[in-house]
Amino acid sequence: MARRGTEVTLTRTQREALESVLAQRTARAGHARRARVVLLSAEGISGQEIAKRVGVTASQVSRIRARFTAGGVEGLADQPKTGRQDHVLKPEVVEQIEQLALSPPPAGRSRWTARLLAREVKVGRTSVVKTLRAKGLRPHLVRTYKVSRDPQFVSKVKDVVGLYLNPPDNALVLSVDEKTGIQALERSQRPLPLRSGRAVRHTHDYKRHGVVDLFAALNIANGKVTHECKDSHTGADFLSFMKKVARAHPQRPLHVILDNSSTHGTPEVKQWLAQHPRVHFHFTPTSASWLNQVEGFFGVLGKQSLSLTDFPSKAALRAHVEAYMRDWNMHPTPFDWTKPAAAIIRSHKRMLARISRPMH
């Protein structure tokens, strides 16, 4: 006959606490296993049977029961691991590593490295890496940024974001820009295709066959794009494209979001706008082209269509882009703008304050 071992009796509070552990999706496996052992023990189930159900040994069941008897529900929680402590960095050393990583690097260096920090603080490189990871510091990564200095930044952001979030009734909002200098590149050797366990490979060198400039007008309501490939991106090219956009969307008022390129404000363009009052231009702040939604489409185009593709001629590049645009417009994907203008303005003010402070 199986031994029942130590009898376990639970209060209502203890039972609820143990059941709560089992209900937590983030509970540690060992903690949940110990809670289940105690709950089954309280039902009078033998140690051998509990061991079989939970997947532990009978001796482990006995130890868990004894642990609960000695420490209650809290005694079942994971305990700090024992082991060597001589490798643990002192708090002041951790602080020194953090402050050094946040400070300018030594003369002749562009950034701190883990080995350089380890040499400076006189600890092992692995300890430095763990410290940096724990502090969320990654001195090996660099990102570029540019803060707009446009004196009309606030009004332009409110204008453009207002069009995204609350477009005018019976009007179309179009995000327009040019993706210039798309290169027709032909690799010197044929690429090696994708295989199991091996990525696509291509040569680093190539032949240039010229460039193509892509004009695009993204309809923010449905994601469809009116486009045109040209050999240049002059003011005359832009005006020709805008005439095509106006023909593609007749009668309805058009609100066109643009950046501050000089080609968007030539005398010919201004004259055309005066003759077509249903077309309204809305300019993004300087150094803030990210506010133009068509930039997101250009990013998708670059990743899905242009990267790693071989083009033996400009004609091949044009045909490739045309094929992608046909497919895109058959299955368009609009971009949902969610960030309100007030949040963008607050972030801009914080960045201006940061770059205005002197560096020490």
FENBELCOR-V625714 format. One record per residue. N is the residue number from 1. RES is the residue in three letters. SS is DSSP state (a for helix, b for strand, c for the rest). OMEGA is omega in whole degrees, 0 to 359 (* if undefined). Layout:
# FENBELCOR-V625714
n:N res:RES ss:SS omega:OMEGA
n:N res:RES ss:SS omega:OMEGA
This chain:
# FENBELCOR-V625714
n:1 res:MET ss:c omega:183
n:2 res:ALA ss:c omega:178
n:3 res:ARG ss:c omega:178
n:4 res:ARG ss:c omega:178
n:5 res:GLY ss:c omega:183
n:6 res:THR ss:c omega:179
n:7 res:GLU ss:c omega:182
n:8 res:VAL ss:c omega:178
n:9 res:THR ss:c omega:183
n:10 res:LEU ss:c omega:169
n:11 res:THR ss:c omega:180
n:12 res:ARG ss:a omega:180
n:13 res:THR ss:a omega:180
n:14 res:GLN ss:a omega:180
n:15 res:ARG ss:a omega:180
n:16 res:GLU ss:a omega:180
n:17 res:ALA ss:a omega:180
n:18 res:LEU ss:a omega:178
n:19 res:GLU ss:a omega:177
n:20 res:SER ss:a omega:178
n:21 res:VAL ss:a omega:181
n:22 res:LEU ss:a omega:182
n:23 res:ALA ss:a omega:182
n:24 res:GLN ss:c omega:179
n:25 res:ARG ss:c omega:182
n:26 res:THR ss:c omega:182
n:27 res:ALA ss:c omega:177
n:28 res:ARG ss:c omega:185
n:29 res:ALA ss:a omega:181
n:30 res:GLY ss:a omega:179
n:31 res:HIS ss:a omega:179
n:32 res:ALA ss:a omega:180
n:33 res:ARG ss:a omega:180
n:34 res:ARG ss:a omega:178
n:35 res:ALA ss:a omega:180
n:36 res:ARG ss:a omega:179
n:37 res:VAL ss:a omega:182
n:38 res:VAL ss:a omega:179
n:39 res:LEU ss:a omega:178
n:40 res:LEU ss:a omega:178
n:41 res:SER ss:a omega:180
n:42 res:ALA ss:a omega:177
n:43 res:GLU ss:c omega:178
n:44 res:GLY ss:c omega:180
n:45 res:ILE ss:c omega:184
n:46 res:SER ss:c omega:179
n:47 res:GLY ss:a omega:179
n:48 res:GLN ss:a omega:180
n:49 res:GLU ss:a omega:178
n:50 res:ILE ss:a omega:179
n:51 res:ALA ss:a omega:181
n:52 res:LYS ss:a omega:182
n:53 res:ARG ss:a omega:187
n:54 res:VAL ss:a omega:181
n:55 res:GLY ss:c omega:176
n:56 res:VAL ss:c omega:177
n:57 res:THR ss:c omega:179
n:58 res:ALA ss:a omega:179
n:59 res:SER ss:a omega:177
n:60 res:GLN ss:a omega:177
n:61 res:VAL ss:a omega:180
n:62 res:SER ss:a omega:181
n:63 res:ARG ss:a omega:179
n:64 res:ILE ss:a omega:177
n:65 res:ARG ss:a omega:180
n:66 res:ALA ss:a omega:179
n:67 res:ARG ss:a omega:179
n:68 res:PHE ss:a omega:180
n:69 res:THR ss:a omega:183
n:70 res:ALA ss:a omega:188
n:71 res:GLY ss:a omega:180
n:72 res:GLY ss:c omega:181
n:73 res:VAL ss:c omega:180
n:74 res:GLU ss:a omega:181
n:75 res:GLY ss:a omega:180
n:76 res:LEU ss:a omega:182
n:77 res:ALA ss:c omega:179
n:78 res:ASP ss:c omega:181
n:79 res:GLN ss:c omega:177
n:80 res:PRO ss:c omega:180
n:81 res:LYS ss:c omega:176
n:82 res:THR ss:c omega:179
n:83 res:GLY ss:c omega:181
n:84 res:ARG ss:c omega:177
n:85 res:GLN ss:c omega:185
n:86 res:ASP ss:c omega:180
n:87 res:HIS ss:c omega:182
n:88 res:VAL ss:c omega:181
n:89 res:LEU ss:c omega:176
n:90 res:LYS ss:c omega:181
n:91 res:PRO ss:a omega:182
n:92 res:GLU ss:a omega:177
n:93 res:VAL ss:a omega:176
n:94 res:VAL ss:a omega:179
n:95 res:GLU ss:a omega:180
n:96 res:GLN ss:a omega:178
n:97 res:ILE ss:a omega:181
n:98 res:GLU ss:a omega:182
n:99 res:GLN ss:a omega:178
n:100 res:LEU ss:a omega:181
n:101 res:ALA ss:a omega:180
n:102 res:LEU ss:a omega:183
n:103 res:SER ss:c omega:177
n:104 res:PRO ss:c omega:181
n:105 res:PRO ss:c omega:179
n:106 res:PRO ss:c omega:180
n:107 res:ALA ss:c omega:181
n:108 res:GLY ss:c omega:180
n:109 res:ARG ss:c omega:177
n:110 res:SER ss:c omega:180
n:111 res:ARG ss:c omega:174
n:112 res:TRP ss:c omega:171
n:113 res:THR ss:c omega:180
n:114 res:ALA ss:a omega:180
n:115 res:ARG ss:a omega:180
n:116 res:LEU ss:a omega:176
n:117 res:LEU ss:a omega:180
n:118 res:ALA ss:a omega:179
n:119 res:ARG ss:a omega:182
n:120 res:GLU ss:a omega:185
n:121 res:VAL ss:a omega:180
n:122 res:LYS ss:c omega:172
n:123 res:VAL ss:c omega:181
n:124 res:GLY ss:c omega:180
n:125 res:ARG ss:a omega:181
n:126 res:THR ss:a omega:178
n:127 res:SER ss:a omega:178
n:128 res:VAL ss:a omega:180
n:129 res:VAL ss:a omega:179
n:130 res:LYS ss:a omega:180
n:131 res:THR ss:a omega:179
n:132 res:LEU ss:a omega:179
n:133 res:ARG ss:a omega:180
n:134 res:ALA ss:a omega:180
n:135 res:LYS ss:a omega:181
n:136 res:GLY ss:c omega:182
n:137 res:LEU ss:c omega:180
n:138 res:ARG ss:c omega:184
n:139 res:PRO ss:c omega:180
n:140 res:HIS ss:c omega:181
n:141 res:LEU ss:c omega:179
n:142 res:VAL ss:c omega:175
n:143 res:ARG ss:c omega:178
n:144 res:THR ss:c omega:177
n:145 res:TYR ss:c omega:174
n:146 res:LYS ss:c omega:180
n:147 res:VAL ss:c omega:181
n:148 res:SER ss:c omega:175
n:149 res:ARG ss:c omega:182
n:150 res:ASP ss:c omega:179
n:151 res:PRO ss:c omega:178
n:152 res:GLN ss:c omega:184
n:153 res:PHE ss:a omega:185
n:154 res:VAL ss:a omega:183
n:155 res:SER ss:a omega:180
n:156 res:LYS ss:a omega:178
n:157 res:VAL ss:a omega:179
n:158 res:LYS ss:a omega:181
n:159 res:ASP ss:a omega:184
n:160 res:VAL ss:a omega:181
n:161 res:VAL ss:a omega:176
n:162 res:GLY ss:a omega:177
n:163 res:LEU ss:a omega:179
n:164 res:TYR ss:a omega:188
n:165 res:LEU ss:a omega:181
n:166 res:ASN ss:c omega:182
n:167 res:PRO ss:c omega:181
n:168 res:PRO ss:c omega:178
n:169 res:ASP ss:c omega:176
n:170 res:ASN ss:c omega:178
n:171 res:ALA ss:b omega:176
n:172 res:LEU ss:b omega:175
n:173 res:VAL ss:b omega:182
n:174 res:LEU ss:b omega:175
n:175 res:SER ss:b omega:190
n:176 res:VAL ss:b omega:174
n:177 res:ASP ss:b omega:177
n:178 res:GLU ss:b omega:169
n:179 res:LYS ss:b omega:188
n:180 res:THR ss:b omega:173
n:181 res:GLY ss:b omega:175
n:182 res:ILE ss:b omega:188
n:183 res:GLN ss:b omega:172
n:184 res:ALA ss:b omega:185
n:185 res:LEU ss:b omega:176
n:186 res:GLU ss:b omega:180
n:187 res:ARG ss:b omega:183
n:188 res:SER ss:c omega:177
n:189 res:GLN ss:c omega:182
n:190 res:ARG ss:c omega:177
n:191 res:PRO ss:c omega:176
n:192 res:LEU ss:b omega:189
n:193 res:PRO ss:c omega:177
n:194 res:LEU ss:c omega:174
n:195 res:ARG ss:b omega:179
n:196 res:SER ss:c omega:179
n:197 res:GLY ss:c omega:182
n:198 res:ARG ss:b omega:182
n:199 res:ALA ss:c omega:172
n:200 res:VAL ss:c omega:180
n:201 res:ARG ss:b omega:177
n:202 res:HIS ss:c omega:182
n:203 res:THR ss:c omega:181
n:204 res:HIS ss:c omega:183
n:205 res:ASP ss:c omega:187
n:206 res:TYR ss:b omega:173
n:207 res:LYS ss:b omega:177
n:208 res:ARG ss:b omega:179
n:209 res:HIS ss:b omega:179
n:210 res:GLY ss:b omega:182
n:211 res:VAL ss:b omega:177
n:212 res:VAL ss:b omega:176
n:213 res:ASP ss:b omega:182
n:214 res:LEU ss:b omega:173
n:215 res:PHE ss:b omega:183
n:216 res:ALA ss:b omega:175
n:217 res:ALA ss:b omega:183
n:218 res:LEU ss:b omega:174
n:219 res:ASN ss:b omega:187
n:220 res:ILE ss:c omega:181
n:221 res:ALA ss:c omega:184
n:222 res:ASN ss:c omega:176
n:223 res:GLY ss:c omega:179
n:224 res:LYS ss:c omega:186
n:225 res:VAL ss:b omega:168
n:226 res:THR ss:b omega:187
n:227 res:HIS ss:b omega:175
n:228 res:GLU ss:b omega:176
n:229 res:CYS ss:b omega:180
n:230 res:LYS ss:b omega:179
n:231 res:ASP ss:c omega:180
n:232 res:SER ss:c omega:180
n:233 res:HIS ss:c omega:177
n:234 res:THR ss:c omega:176
n:235 res:GLY ss:a omega:178
n:236 res:ALA ss:a omega:178
n:237 res:ASP ss:a omega:180
n:238 res:PHE ss:a omega:180
n:239 res:LEU ss:a omega:176
n:240 res:SER ss:a omega:179
n:241 res:PHE ss:a omega:180
n:242 res:MET ss:a omega:176
n:243 res:LYS ss:a omega:177
n:244 res:LYS ss:a omega:179
n:245 res:VAL ss:a omega:180
n:246 res:ALA ss:a omega:178
n:247 res:ARG ss:a omega:180
n:248 res:ALA ss:a omega:181
n:249 res:HIS ss:c omega:184
n:250 res:PRO ss:c omega:169
n:251 res:GLN ss:c omega:185
n:252 res:ARG ss:c omega:175
n:253 res:PRO ss:b omega:180
n:254 res:LEU ss:b omega:174
n:255 res:HIS ss:b omega:189
n:256 res:VAL ss:b omega:178
n:257 res:ILE ss:b omega:186
n:258 res:LEU ss:b omega:169
n:259 res:ASP ss:c omega:188
n:260 res:ASN ss:c omega:177
n:261 res:SER ss:c omega:181
n:262 res:SER ss:a omega:180
n:263 res:THR ss:a omega:182
n:264 res:HIS ss:a omega:183
n:265 res:GLY ss:a omega:179
n:266 res:THR ss:c omega:178
n:267 res:PRO ss:a omega:179
n:268 res:GLU ss:a omega:179
n:269 res:VAL ss:a omega:179
n:270 res:LYS ss:a omega:178
n:271 res:GLN ss:a omega:179
n:272 res:TRP ss:a omega:179
n:273 res:LEU ss:a omega:179
n:274 res:ALA ss:a omega:180
n:275 res:GLN ss:a omega:181
n:276 res:HIS ss:c omega:185
n:277 res:PRO ss:c omega:178
n:278 res:ARG ss:c omega:180
n:279 res:VAL ss:b omega:182
n:280 res:HIS ss:b omega:178
n:281 res:PHE ss:b omega:176
n:282 res:HIS ss:b omega:186
n:283 res:PHE ss:b omega:173
n:284 res:THR ss:c omega:176
n:285 res:PRO ss:c omega:175
n:286 res:THR ss:c omega:181
n:287 res:SER ss:c omega:180
n:288 res:ALA ss:c omega:180
n:289 res:SER ss:a omega:177
n:290 res:TRP ss:a omega:180
n:291 res:LEU ss:a omega:181
n:292 res:ASN ss:c omega:187
n:293 res:GLN ss:c omega:181
n:294 res:VAL ss:a omega:176
n:295 res:GLU ss:a omega:176
n:296 res:GLY ss:a omega:177
n:297 res:PHE ss:a omega:178
n:298 res:PHE ss:a omega:177
n:299 res:GLY ss:a omega:177
n:300 res:VAL ss:a omega:180
n:301 res:LEU ss:a omega:181
n:302 res:GLY ss:a omega:183
n:303 res:LYS ss:a omega:187
n:304 res:GLN ss:a omega:188
n:305 res:SER ss:a omega:192
n:306 res:LEU ss:a omega:186
n:307 res:SER ss:c omega:174
n:308 res:LEU ss:c omega:179
n:309 res:THR ss:c omega:179
n:310 res:ASP ss:c omega:179
n:311 res:PHE ss:c omega:181
n:312 res:PRO ss:c omega:180
n:313 res:SER ss:c omega:175
n:314 res:LYS ss:a omega:178
n:315 res:ALA ss:a omega:178
n:316 res:ALA ss:a omega:178
n:317 res:LEU ss:a omega:179
n:318 res:ARG ss:a omega:180
n:319 res:ALA ss:a omega:180
n:320 res:HIS ss:a omega:180
n:321 res:VAL ss:a omega:180
n:322 res:GLU ss:a omega:179
n:323 res:ALA ss:a omega:179
n:324 res:TYR ss:a omega:182
n:325 res:MET ss:a omega:177
n:326 res:ARG ss:a omega:180
n:327 res:ASP ss:a omega:180
n:328 res:TRP ss:a omega:184
n:329 res:ASN ss:a omega:173
n:330 res:MET ss:a omega:180
n:331 res:HIS ss:c omega:186
n:332 res:PRO ss:c omega:179
n:333 res:THR ss:c omega:178
n:334 res:PRO ss:c omega:178
n:335 res:PHE ss:c omega:181
n:336 res:ASP ss:c omega:177
n:337 res:TRP ss:c omega:185
n:338 res:THR ss:c omega:186
n:339 res:LYS ss:c omega:180
n:340 res:PRO ss:c omega:182
n:341 res:ALA ss:a omega:183
n:342 res:ALA ss:a omega:180
n:343 res:ALA ss:a omega:178
n:344 res:ILE ss:a omega:181
n:345 res:ILE ss:a omega:178
n:346 res:ARG ss:a omega:179
n:347 res:SER ss:a omega:179
n:348 res:HIS ss:a omega:179
n:349 res:LYS ss:a omega:179
n:350 res:ARG ss:a omega:179
n:351 res:MET ss:a omega:177
n:352 res:LEU ss:a omega:179
n:353 res:ALA ss:a omega:181
n:354 res:ARG ss:a omega:183
n:355 res:ILE ss:a omega:178
n:356 res:SER ss:a omega:179
n:357 res:ARG ss:c omega:178
n:358 res:PRO ss:c omega:178
n:359 res:MET ss:c omega:179
n:360 res:HIS ss:c omega:*
